[in-house]
Amino acid sequence: MTKVQCTILVLLWTLARSEEVADSWMEADGACNLQTRMQQTEENYVSNLVDQFLEAPLPSPNRNLTSENPLIFLHQARAAGTSIRKLISNSSRNLGLKAHIPCYGGVGCNDLRLEGEAAVYAGNFCWADAHRSLQEKGAKQVGCLTSFREPVPRIMSCYSDRLVGSEHVAPACMADLPAEQLKRLLVERGCVNEPFRRFSECQPNSTVSMDDPKGRQSAWQNTLDYMSQCVPIIVGRQVSLKVAANYFPQLADAIWDMKSLAVNRNTHYLNQGECRVPDTHMEVIKQLAQPETVLYEAAVKRMWQLMLKL
């Protein structure tokens, strides 16, 4: 690639106007390292956003759940969300709190309406839409709770539960699926980037999985901005339950009961018997999990920030 061609590519991506920019993006052998520079720039951009996320004000505790001060639990797929919703539903009923939790308490499983009358909501809501809707209906303080699970096992669990179990589009043994087809199905069927979906765009496929740089940047910025307003439960880390119970003490019993939850063990594709997951397939999953891993690690750090404030 010539310097002129590299200059054009740089201009298209950064809207730069100087030939010196292209000079700095040329390798010694004359090759244009635009892709490498784009990756480095995006990594720096994301790193800065994570720093801003960790510097953002901590959310305020909600010690009196009402329709004016409700709680929303954002259910991230394959992160113990179904069990958590059941615990929250039972606790809300025992406390006499009006709850709107799809699949529980007579609420339809596809009923994601936010009518502003409940003190507790739990389901596959998206924070931006839910928060705005409840505020428009008179809510003064909307609390946010969600659960994070390590991304690689979460994605593998989605493969087993969704692709194999409910949608029947993949073989039970992951090794029987070509690696490229595995990647395509995991993206197209919404098994990747789940936190972006709950906090950024409420779409089947998060914008962060697309090729558009502006779409990715918007997804990162919105997701980390909204995440800063939420209390994270880290699946498998009981210390995060202490944080959540302190922030929402009325639901403390339900939150502490979460310590006994056992997440999906993914028996459809464990490395047992004749079914072994090839390294090529694990590499595909790890690459797809990279953006979510950044958010997971940020959520863990945020949890410790909240813990130190108790």
C-alpha positions as CSV (number, residue, x, y, z in Angstrom):
1,M,0.0,0.0,0.0
2,T,1.4,3.4,-1.0
3,K,1.6,6.4,1.3
4,V,-1.2,8.1,-0.7
5,Q,-3.5,5.1,-0.2
6,C,-2.7,5.0,3.5
7,T,-3.4,8.8,3.8
8,I,-6.8,8.3,2.2
9,L,-7.6,5.5,4.7
10,V,-6.5,7.5,7.6
11,L,-8.5,10.5,6.4
12,L,-11.6,8.3,6.1
13,W,-11.3,6.9,9.6
14,T,-10.1,9.9,11.6
15,L,-11.0,12.9,9.3
16,A,-7.4,13.9,9.6
17,R,-6.1,16.5,7.2
18,S,-2.3,16.2,7.3
19,E,0.2,14.2,5.4
20,E,2.3,13.9,8.5
21,V,-0.4,11.7,10.1
22,A,0.0,9.2,7.3
23,D,3.8,9.3,7.7
24,S,3.5,8.3,11.3
25,W,1.2,5.5,10.3
26,M,3.6,4.0,7.8
27,E,5.9,1.0,8.7
28,A,9.6,1.1,7.9
29,D,8.9,-1.3,5.0
30,G,6.3,1.1,3.5
31,A,3.3,-1.0,4.8
32,C,0.3,0.9,6.2
33,N,-0.5,-0.1,9.7
34,L,-3.9,1.5,9.7
35,Q,-5.6,-1.6,11.3
36,T,-3.1,-1.8,14.1
37,R,-3.4,2.0,14.8
38,M,-7.2,1.7,14.8
39,Q,-7.1,-1.1,17.3
40,Q,-4.7,0.8,19.5
41,T,-6.8,3.9,19.3
42,E,-10.0,2.0,20.2
43,E,-8.2,0.3,23.1
44,N,-7.1,3.7,24.4
45,Y,-10.6,5.0,24.0
46,V,-12.1,2.1,25.9
47,S,-9.5,2.3,28.6
48,N,-10.2,6.0,29.1
49,L,-14.0,5.2,29.3
50,V,-13.3,2.5,31.9
51,D,-11.3,5.0,34.0
52,Q,-14.2,7.5,33.8
53,F,-16.6,4.8,34.8
54,L,-14.5,4.0,37.9
55,E,-14.3,7.7,38.7
56,A,-18.1,8.3,38.4
57,P,-20.2,9.0,41.5
58,L,-21.4,5.9,43.3
59,P,-25.1,5.1,43.2
60,S,-27.2,6.0,46.2
61,P,-28.7,3.2,48.4
62,N,-32.4,2.7,48.2
63,R,-33.7,1.7,51.7
64,N,-37.4,2.2,51.1
65,L,-38.7,0.7,47.9
66,T,-41.9,2.3,46.6
67,S,-43.4,3.2,43.2
68,E,-41.6,6.5,43.6
69,N,-38.3,4.8,44.5
70,P,-38.4,1.5,42.6
71,L,-35.7,-1.1,41.9
72,I,-35.0,-2.6,38.5
73,F,-33.1,-5.8,38.3
74,L,-31.6,-6.1,34.8
75,H,-31.6,-9.8,33.9
76,Q,-28.5,-10.6,31.9
77,A,-28.9,-13.9,30.0
78,R,-27.2,-17.0,31.5
79,A,-26.0,-15.1,34.6
80,A,-28.4,-16.7,37.2
81,G,-31.0,-14.1,36.4
82,T,-34.0,-16.5,36.3
83,S,-33.2,-17.8,39.8
84,I,-32.6,-14.2,41.1
85,R,-36.0,-13.1,39.7
86,K,-37.7,-15.9,41.6
87,L,-36.0,-15.0,44.8
88,I,-36.9,-11.3,44.4
89,S,-40.5,-12.2,43.5
90,N,-40.9,-14.3,46.6
91,S,-39.3,-11.7,48.9
92,S,-41.4,-8.9,47.4
93,R,-44.6,-10.9,48.0
94,N,-43.6,-11.6,51.6
95,L,-42.9,-7.9,52.2
96,G,-46.1,-6.8,50.6
97,L,-44.2,-4.9,47.9
98,K,-45.9,-4.6,44.5
99,A,-43.7,-6.3,41.9
100,H,-43.7,-6.6,38.2
101,I,-41.6,-9.6,37.3
102,P,-42.3,-11.4,34.0
103,C,-43.1,-15.1,34.6
104,Y,-43.8,-14.6,38.3
105,G,-46.8,-13.4,40.3
106,G,-49.2,-13.7,37.5
107,V,-47.2,-11.5,35.1
108,G,-46.8,-12.8,31.6
109,C,-43.3,-13.9,30.6
110,N,-43.3,-11.4,27.7
111,D,-44.8,-8.5,29.7
112,L,-42.1,-5.9,29.8
113,R,-44.4,-2.9,30.4
114,L,-43.3,-0.3,33.0
115,E,-46.5,1.2,34.2
116,G,-44.9,3.0,37.2
117,E,-47.1,1.3,39.9
118,A,-44.6,-1.3,41.1
119,A,-41.8,-1.0,43.7
120,V,-39.8,-3.8,42.2
121,Y,-39.2,-4.7,38.5
122,A,-37.1,-7.7,37.4
123,G,-36.6,-9.0,33.9
124,N,-34.9,-8.5,30.5
125,F,-35.3,-4.7,30.7
126,C,-32.9,-2.2,29.2
127,W,-31.7,0.4,31.6
128,A,-31.9,3.5,29.5
129,D,-35.5,2.8,28.3
130,A,-36.7,1.6,31.7
131,H,-35.1,4.4,33.7
132,R,-36.6,7.1,31.4
133,S,-40.0,5.4,31.3
134,L,-40.3,5.2,35.1
135,Q,-39.1,8.8,35.6
136,E,-41.7,10.0,33.1
137,K,-44.3,8.2,35.3
138,G,-43.2,10.0,38.4
139,A,-40.3,7.9,39.9
140,K,-37.9,10.1,41.8
141,Q,-35.0,7.6,42.4
142,V,-34.7,4.4,40.3
143,G,-32.3,1.8,41.8
144,C,-30.5,-0.6,39.5
145,L,-29.3,-4.1,40.2
146,T,-27.8,-6.6,37.8
147,S,-25.7,-9.8,37.8
148,F,-22.4,-10.4,36.0
149,R,-21.0,-13.8,35.1
150,E,-17.5,-14.5,33.7
151,P,-18.1,-14.1,30.0
152,V,-16.6,-17.3,28.5
153,P,-18.7,-19.7,30.6
154,R,-21.7,-17.4,30.2
155,I,-21.4,-17.6,26.4
156,M,-20.9,-21.3,26.5
157,S,-24.0,-21.6,28.7
158,C,-25.9,-19.6,26.1
159,Y,-24.7,-22.0,23.4
160,S,-26.1,-24.9,25.4
161,D,-29.4,-23.4,26.6
162,R,-30.3,-21.3,23.5
163,L,-28.6,-22.7,20.4
164,V,-29.0,-26.3,21.5
165,G,-31.9,-26.3,23.9
166,S,-34.5,-23.8,22.8
167,E,-33.7,-22.9,19.2
168,H,-32.3,-26.2,18.0
169,V,-29.8,-24.7,15.6
170,A,-26.6,-26.3,16.9
171,P,-25.5,-29.8,17.8
172,A,-25.2,-30.7,21.5
173,C,-21.5,-31.3,21.1
174,M,-19.9,-28.0,20.1
175,A,-17.1,-29.9,18.3
176,D,-19.5,-31.0,15.6
177,L,-19.9,-27.4,14.5
178,P,-17.3,-25.7,12.3
179,A,-15.6,-22.9,14.1
180,E,-16.7,-20.2,11.7
181,Q,-20.3,-21.3,11.9
182,L,-20.0,-21.3,15.7
183,K,-18.9,-17.7,15.6
184,R,-21.7,-16.7,13.3
185,L,-24.4,-18.4,15.4
186,L,-23.1,-17.0,18.7
187,V,-23.3,-13.5,17.2
188,E,-26.5,-13.8,15.3
189,R,-28.4,-15.5,18.1
190,G,-27.4,-12.9,20.7
191,C,-25.1,-14.9,22.8
192,V,-22.4,-12.3,23.0
193,N,-22.1,-8.8,24.4
194,E,-25.0,-9.2,26.8
195,P,-24.1,-6.3,29.2
196,F,-24.1,-4.0,26.2
197,R,-27.6,-5.2,25.4
198,R,-28.9,-4.4,28.8
199,F,-27.2,-1.1,29.2
200,S,-26.8,0.3,25.7
201,E,-29.0,-0.8,22.8
202,C,-32.0,-3.1,23.5
203,Q,-31.5,-5.0,20.3
204,P,-31.0,-8.7,19.5
205,N,-27.4,-8.0,18.5
206,S,-25.4,-5.3,20.3
207,T,-23.9,-2.5,18.2
208,V,-20.5,-3.4,19.7
209,S,-20.5,-6.5,17.5
210,M,-20.8,-4.5,14.3
211,D,-18.1,-3.1,12.1
212,D,-19.1,0.5,12.4
213,P,-16.5,2.4,14.6
214,K,-19.0,5.1,15.7
215,G,-21.5,2.4,16.7
216,R,-18.9,0.6,18.8
217,Q,-17.8,3.9,20.5
218,S,-21.4,4.8,21.2
219,A,-22.1,1.4,22.7
220,W,-19.0,1.6,24.9
221,Q,-19.8,5.1,26.1
222,N,-23.5,4.5,26.8
223,T,-22.9,1.1,28.5
224,L,-20.2,2.3,30.9
225,D,-22.1,5.5,31.6
226,Y,-25.3,3.5,32.6
227,M,-23.3,0.8,34.4
228,S,-22.0,3.4,36.8
229,Q,-25.6,3.9,38.0
230,C,-26.0,0.2,38.8
231,V,-25.1,-2.2,41.7
232,P,-23.4,-5.3,40.3
233,I,-23.8,-8.8,41.7
234,I,-20.8,-10.9,40.6
235,V,-21.9,-14.5,40.3
236,G,-19.7,-16.7,42.5
237,R,-18.4,-13.9,44.6
238,Q,-20.4,-13.7,47.9
239,V,-18.8,-10.4,48.9
240,S,-20.9,-8.8,46.1
241,L,-24.1,-10.0,47.9
242,K,-23.1,-8.0,51.0
243,V,-22.9,-4.9,48.8
244,A,-26.3,-5.5,47.2
245,A,-27.9,-6.3,50.5
246,N,-26.6,-3.0,51.9
247,Y,-27.9,-1.0,49.0
248,F,-31.3,-2.7,49.0
249,P,-31.8,-3.8,52.6
250,Q,-35.5,-4.7,52.2
251,L,-34.5,-7.5,49.8
252,A,-31.5,-8.6,51.9
253,D,-32.9,-12.0,52.6
254,A,-33.5,-12.7,48.9
255,I,-30.0,-11.4,48.1
256,W,-28.3,-13.5,50.7
257,D,-30.2,-16.6,49.4
258,M,-28.4,-16.1,46.1
259,K,-25.2,-17.5,47.7
260,S,-26.7,-21.0,47.3
261,L,-27.5,-20.6,43.6
262,A,-25.8,-23.0,41.2
263,V,-25.5,-21.6,37.6
264,N,-25.9,-23.8,34.6
265,R,-23.2,-26.4,34.5
266,N,-23.2,-26.7,30.6
267,T,-23.3,-30.4,30.5
268,H,-24.1,-30.5,26.8
269,Y,-20.5,-29.7,25.8
270,L,-18.2,-30.4,28.8
271,N,-15.0,-32.1,27.9
272,Q,-16.3,-35.5,28.8
273,G,-16.4,-38.7,26.8
274,E,-16.2,-38.3,23.1
275,C,-17.3,-34.6,23.1
276,R,-14.3,-32.3,23.5
277,V,-14.3,-28.6,22.7
278,P,-11.4,-28.0,20.2
279,D,-8.9,-25.2,20.9
280,T,-10.1,-23.5,17.7
281,H,-13.6,-23.2,19.2
282,M,-12.4,-22.0,22.5
283,E,-10.3,-19.3,20.7
284,V,-13.5,-18.2,18.9
285,I,-15.4,-17.9,22.2
286,K,-12.5,-16.0,23.9
287,Q,-12.2,-13.5,21.1
288,L,-16.0,-12.9,21.1
289,A,-15.9,-12.5,24.9
290,Q,-13.2,-9.8,24.9
291,P,-15.5,-6.7,24.9
292,E,-17.7,-8.3,27.6
293,T,-14.6,-9.3,29.6
294,V,-13.6,-5.6,29.8
295,L,-17.1,-4.8,31.3
296,Y,-17.0,-7.8,33.6
297,E,-13.6,-6.8,35.0
298,A,-14.8,-3.2,35.4
299,A,-17.9,-4.4,37.2
300,V,-15.7,-6.3,39.6
301,K,-13.7,-3.2,40.4
302,R,-16.8,-1.2,40.8
303,M,-18.1,-3.8,43.3
304,W,-15.0,-3.4,45.4
305,Q,-15.4,0.4,45.3
306,L,-18.9,0.0,46.7
307,M,-17.7,-2.5,49.2
308,L,-15.1,-0.1,50.6
309,K,-17.8,2.5,51.1
310,L,-19.9,0.3,53.4
